[in-house]
Amino acid sequence: MPRHGAWQTYGKIAAAVVAVLAVSATAVVGYAAVDLLATAAVKPPVKLESETILENVPDIGAMEGGLNFLLVGSDKRPEDGAFGDPEEESAVLNDVTMLLHISQDHSHVEVVSFPRDLLIDVPECIDPNDPEGERLPELYGAKMNEVLSWGGFGCVAATIEQLTGVQIPVGGIVEFYGVAALSTAIGGVDVCVVDRIDDDYTGLHLDPGTHSLQGMDALAFLRTRHGVGDGSDLGRISNQQTFLASLMRTMQGSGTLGDPVKLYSIAKAVLSNMTLSTALQNPAQLMSIARTLQDIDLSKIAFVQYPTVYTEGFSAVVPAESAQVLNAALVADHPVALDPNATTDADFGTVTDPNAPAQPEAPAPEAPATDAPATAAPTTPPADALPPDVTGQTAADVRCSSANSG
């Protein structure tokens, strides 16, 4: 056998190692893809009528352009009885209804929460039990959280489309364990509490301070209504927004959205616990949507409660006049600017973090030199200022939950 130089021998060893690693990596990626596809196939998808707007889009996974995603949280009790008798206490209500709007240029995102007791008109809907039969009739003055049981997920989407004026081609339904699995896949979400919260209904008991929540603790925090704010669903929405804002900070700050391994864990948790629309059956598309959030400025991710006012007797809420301002911004694909005092001043709102360092005043901008060339106009439109009765926060805002004193 001819003798080879040391460098040539090392080169062959290195090449062999690279080849083994490449094959191993390909096998792992292949296994992950097959695993996710198999997971997605377990639950039959739901169909949205507005999916037709995606027919001429070659690959939604590329996420070139904007998107409206509907997320519904169902109160359907799991069969293990951990949250009550699934036969007696489960009405399949959409207790959480959120619209995720990603702008066309990916420069801003709005997440709009619709109160469960919001009185709305429901359009004619396809009957999920008889898709080819007669459509379900219109409803007037129905409660938002009854739409899922009335006409299914597609009917919830059609109702939000009619209410806001935007088209919704994709979305999904998440149940109790889905939230717990997602928070665990991320590694926990920090929440701030200004005074002790005790809610025996959900089992949430938190001392003042910052807590990293995951699993069932995270689910209890998102479910709590009696323990926070004024004890209403509006207070629960405000509480959920603090969690979601922290979730976004965690996902961006830890590099989760750019890490294929972490994205796989999140995709696995989502696909295992969500019923997705037919246009999202390819897991790569779901992961691509998540990646669009990776580089968006946290201050440009706004969590907004759909503007409402109470009816007489405080048994329900109806859209406020300011809802038209929010609708117009969503349709026009404009970013929104929240009044910084709106949520703090609300009876049901969260409060600013008392331990947050004071923000230094921004220096006044210098006047441009008279001979400086004119700068091009920004491509992103200026934010639409929302009226002072519209509550919410951005992902950059660190807000804290306060206990219900009632």
C-alpha positions in Angstrom: 0.0 0.0 0.0 1.4 3.4 -0.9 2.1 5.8 2.0 0.2 9.1 2.1 1.2 12.3 3.7 -0.2 13.2 7.1 -2.2 16.2 5.7 -3.8 14.0 3.0 -4.8 11.4 5.6 -6.2 14.1 7.9 -8.1 15.6 4.9 -9.7 12.2 4.1 -10.7 11.8 7.8 -12.2 15.3 7.9 -14.1 14.6 4.7 -15.4 11.4 6.1 -16.5 13.2 9.3 -18.3 15.9 7.3 -20.0 13.3 5.2 -21.2 11.4 8.2 -22.4 14.7 9.8 -24.2 15.7 6.6 -25.9 12.4 6.3 -26.9 12.5 10.0 -28.2 16.0 9.8 -30.2 15.1 6.7 -31.6 12.1 8.5 -32.6 14.2 11.5 -34.2 16.9 9.3 -36.0 14.2 7.4 -37.2 12.6 10.6 -38.4 15.9 12.0 -40.3 16.7 8.8 -42.0 13.3 8.7 -42.8 13.5 12.4 -44.4 17.0 12.0 -46.4 15.9 9.0 -47.6 12.8 10.9 -48.5 15.0 13.8 -50.4 17.4 11.6 -52.4 14.6 10.0 -53.8 13.4 13.3 -56.4 16.1 13.6 -58.7 16.8 10.6 -58.3 20.4 9.4 -61.0 23.0 9.4 -61.9 24.9 6.2 -62.2 28.7 5.8 -64.2 30.2 2.9 -61.6 33.0 2.5 -58.9 30.4 1.8 -59.7 31.0 -1.8 -57.6 34.2 -1.7 -54.5 32.0 -1.4 -55.2 30.0 -4.6 -52.8 32.1 -6.7 -50.1 32.3 -4.0 -47.4 29.8 -5.1 -46.1 29.2 -1.5 -47.7 30.7 1.6 -44.6 29.4 3.4 -42.5 32.1 1.8 -44.6 34.7 3.7 -44.1 37.4 1.1 -46.8 39.8 2.1 -49.3 40.2 4.9 -51.6 37.7 6.5 -54.6 37.5 8.8 -54.6 34.6 11.2 -57.5 33.7 13.5 -56.8 32.0 16.8 -59.7 30.6 18.8 -59.3 29.2 22.3 -62.0 26.6 23.0 -63.2 25.8 26.4 -63.9 22.2 25.4 -62.9 20.0 28.4 -60.3 17.3 27.8 -61.5 13.8 28.2 -59.3 13.1 31.2 -61.6 15.2 33.4 -58.8 17.5 34.6 -61.0 20.6 34.1 -64.4 19.2 34.8 -66.8 16.6 33.3 -66.3 16.8 29.5 -69.9 15.8 29.0 -71.5 18.1 31.5 -69.3 21.2 31.5 -68.1 21.5 27.9 -70.2 23.7 25.6 -67.4 24.1 23.0 -67.4 27.9 23.4 -64.8 30.2 21.8 -63.8 31.9 25.1 -60.7 33.4 23.4 -60.9 34.9 19.9 -57.8 36.7 18.6 -57.0 38.1 15.2 -53.3 38.2 14.3 -52.6 40.8 11.5 -49.1 40.7 9.9 -48.6 43.7 7.7 -47.7 43.4 4.0 -44.2 44.7 4.5 -43.7 42.8 7.8 -43.0 46.0 9.7 -45.8 45.8 12.2 -48.2 43.3 13.7 -51.5 43.8 15.5 -53.1 41.2 17.7 -56.8 42.0 18.4 -58.7 40.3 21.2 -62.5 40.1 21.0 -64.3 39.9 24.4 -66.3 36.7 24.8 -69.4 38.6 25.8 -69.3 40.9 22.8 -72.7 41.1 21.1 -72.4 40.8 17.4 -74.3 39.9 14.2 -73.4 36.5 12.7 -73.6 36.1 8.9 -75.0 33.1 7.1 -72.5 30.2 7.6 -71.8 26.8 6.2 -73.2 24.2 8.5 -70.1 22.2 9.6 -72.4 19.1 10.1 -73.8 19.4 6.6 -71.4 21.4 4.4 -73.3 20.7 1.2 -76.7 21.5 2.7 -78.5 24.7 3.5 -76.4 27.4 5.2 -77.1 28.3 8.8 -79.2 31.5 9.1 -78.0 34.9 10.2 -78.0 35.7 13.9 -78.4 39.1 15.4 -77.1 40.3 18.8 -75.4 36.9 19.5 -72.6 36.6 22.0 -69.2 36.1 20.5 -68.3 33.0 22.4 -71.4 31.2 21.2 -70.4 31.3 17.5 -68.1 28.3 17.6 -70.8 26.0 18.9 -73.3 27.5 16.4 -71.4 27.3 13.2 -67.9 26.0 13.8 -64.5 27.7 13.3 -65.4 28.9 9.8 -68.4 30.8 11.2 -66.2 32.5 13.8 -63.9 33.6 11.0 -66.8 34.9 8.8 -68.1 36.8 11.8 -64.8 38.5 12.5 -64.5 39.3 8.8 -67.9 41.0 8.8 -67.1 42.9 12.0 -63.7 44.2 11.0 -63.7 44.2 7.2 -60.5 42.1 6.8 -60.3 38.7 5.1 -59.0 35.7 7.1 -57.6 32.8 5.1 -55.9 30.8 7.9 -56.2 30.0 11.6 -56.7 27.4 14.2 -58.4 26.2 17.4 -56.4 25.6 20.5 -57.7 23.8 23.6 -56.6 23.7 27.3 -53.4 21.6 27.0 -52.2 23.5 23.9 -51.3 26.6 25.9 -49.5 24.5 28.5 -47.5 22.6 25.9 -46.5 25.8 24.0 -45.2 27.6 27.1 -43.2 24.5 28.1 -41.7 24.3 24.6 -40.5 27.9 24.9 -39.0 27.3 28.3 -41.3 29.5 30.4 -42.7 33.0 30.2 -42.0 35.7 32.7 -45.0 37.5 34.2 -45.0 40.4 36.6 -47.4 40.6 39.6 -47.8 43.7 41.8 -49.8 42.1 44.6 -50.8 38.6 45.6 -53.2 36.9 43.2 -55.5 34.1 44.5 -58.0 32.4 42.2 -59.4 29.1 43.5 -61.3 28.7 40.2 -58.2 28.1 38.2 -55.8 27.2 41.0 -53.6 30.3 40.4 -51.8 31.6 43.5 -48.9 34.0 42.9 -47.0 36.3 45.3 -45.9 39.8 44.2 -42.9 39.7 41.9 -41.8 38.1 38.7 -42.6 34.5 37.9 -41.5 32.3 35.1 -44.6 30.3 34.2 -44.9 27.2 32.0 -47.2 24.2 31.7 -50.3 24.2 33.8 -49.2 27.3 35.7 -49.1 29.3 32.5 -52.6 28.0 31.5 -54.0 29.0 34.9 -52.6 32.5 34.4 -54.2 32.9 31.0 -57.5 31.4 32.3 -57.8 33.5 35.4 -60.7 36.0 35.5 -61.8 36.2 39.1 -58.2 36.8 40.3 -57.1 39.8 38.3 -58.3 43.3 37.4 -62.0 43.9 38.0 -62.8 40.1 37.7 -64.3 40.6 34.3 -63.4 39.0 30.9 -62.0 42.4 30.0 -59.6 42.1 32.9 -58.6 38.6 31.7 -57.9 40.0 28.2 -55.6 42.6 29.7 -53.9 40.0 31.7 -53.4 37.8 28.7 -51.8 40.7 26.8 -49.1 41.0 29.4 -48.3 37.3 29.0 -48.3 37.5 25.2 -46.0 40.5 25.2 -43.6 38.7 27.5 -43.9 35.7 25.2 -42.8 37.7 22.2 -39.9 39.3 24.2 -38.8 35.8 25.2 -39.0 34.3 21.7 -37.0 37.2 20.2 -34.6 37.6 23.0 -33.7 33.9 23.2 -33.3 33.5 19.5 -36.1 31.0 19.5 -37.6 32.1 16.2 -34.2 31.7 14.4 -33.4 28.3 16.0 -34.6 25.3 13.9 -34.5 23.0 16.9 -36.6 25.3 19.1 -38.9 26.0 16.2 -39.4 22.2 15.8 -40.3 21.9 19.5 -42.8 24.8 19.1 -44.3 23.4 15.9 -44.6 20.0 17.5 -46.4 21.5 20.5 -48.7 23.5 18.2 -49.5 20.7 15.8 -50.2 18.2 18.7 -52.6 20.5 20.4 -54.3 22.6 17.7 -56.8 22.0 14.9 -55.5 24.1 12.0 -57.1 25.3 8.8 -56.4 23.3 5.6 -54.0 25.9 4.3 -51.7 25.3 7.2 -51.3 21.6 7.0 -47.7 21.9 5.8 -45.7 22.5 9.1 -43.1 24.5 7.1 -45.8 27.1 6.4 -46.6 27.4 10.1 -42.9 27.8 11.0 -42.4 30.4 8.2 -45.2 32.5 9.7 -43.5 32.3 13.1 -40.2 33.4 11.5 -41.8 36.6 10.2 -42.0 37.8 13.8 -38.3 37.3 14.4 -37.1 40.8 13.4 -40.1 42.9 13.9 -39.5 45.8 16.3 -41.2 44.8 19.6 -42.7 48.3 19.8 -44.4 47.6 16.5 -46.2 44.5 17.8 -49.5 45.8 19.4 -51.9 43.8 21.5 -55.3 45.6 21.3 -58.6 44.8 23.0 -61.4 45.4 20.5 -63.1 48.6 21.7 -66.4 48.0 23.5 -68.8 49.6 26.0 -71.1 47.8 28.4 -74.7 47.3 27.8 -77.3 48.3 30.4 -77.0 45.9 33.3 -73.3 45.1 32.5 -74.3 41.7 31.2 -72.5 42.1 27.8 -70.6 44.6 25.7 -71.1 46.1 22.3 -68.6 47.7 19.8 -67.7 51.2 20.7 -67.5 54.0 18.2 -63.7 53.8 18.3 -63.9 50.3 16.9 -64.3 51.9 13.4 -60.9 53.6 13.8 -59.3 50.2 14.6 -61.2 48.5 11.7 -60.0 51.2 9.3 -56.4 50.8 10.3 -56.6 47.0 9.9 -58.2 47.3 6.4 -55.7 49.9 5.3 -52.8 47.8 6.7 -51.6 50.8 8.9 -49.8 50.4 12.2 -51.6 51.7 15.3 -50.5 53.8 18.2 -52.1 53.2 21.6 -52.7 55.9 24.1 -50.1 55.1 26.8 -52.5 55.9 29.6 -55.5 54.0 28.3 -54.8 50.6 29.9 -53.6 52.0 33.2 -56.7 54.2 33.6 -59.1 51.4 32.8 -60.8 49.7 35.8 -59.8 46.3 34.3 -56.4 47.1 33.1 -52.9 46.1 34.1 -50.3 48.5 35.5 -46.8 49.6 34.5 -44.0 47.7 36.1 -43.1 49.7 39.3 -39.6 48.3 39.2 -38.9 49.3 35.6 -36.1 51.9 35.3 -37.1 55.3 34.2 -36.7 55.9 30.5 -34.4 58.8 29.7 -35.9 61.6 27.7 -35.0 61.4 24.0 -32.8 64.2 22.9 -34.4 66.8 20.6 -33.6 66.1 17.0 -31.1 68.4 15.4 -32.2 70.6 12.6 -30.9 69.4 9.2 -28.3 71.4 7.4 -29.8 73.8 4.8 -27.6 72.3 2.1 -28.3 68.7 3.0 -30.1 66.6 0.3 -33.7 65.9 0.8 -34.4 62.5 2.4 -36.8 60.0 0.8 -40.2 59.6 2.5 -40.5 56.5 4.7 -42.3 53.6 3.0 -44.1 52.5 6.1 -47.2 54.8 6.8 -47.4 56.7 10.0 -49.3 55.0 12.8 -53.0 55.6 13.2 -53.6 57.0 16.7 -56.3 55.0 18.4 -58.8 56.9 20.7 -58.0 57.0 24.4 -60.7 54.4 25.2 -58.9 51.7 23.3 -56.7 49.6 25.7 -53.8 47.4 25.0 -50.0 47.4 25.0 -47.0 46.7 22.8 -44.7 43.7 23.1 -42.0 46.2 24.3 -44.1 47.3 27.2 -43.5 45.5 30.5 -46.8 45.6 32.4 -47.9 43.8 35.6 -51.0 42.1 36.7 -52.9 43.4 39.7 -55.2 41.4 41.9 -59.0 41.6 41.9 -59.9 43.4 45.1 -63.5 42.6 44.8 
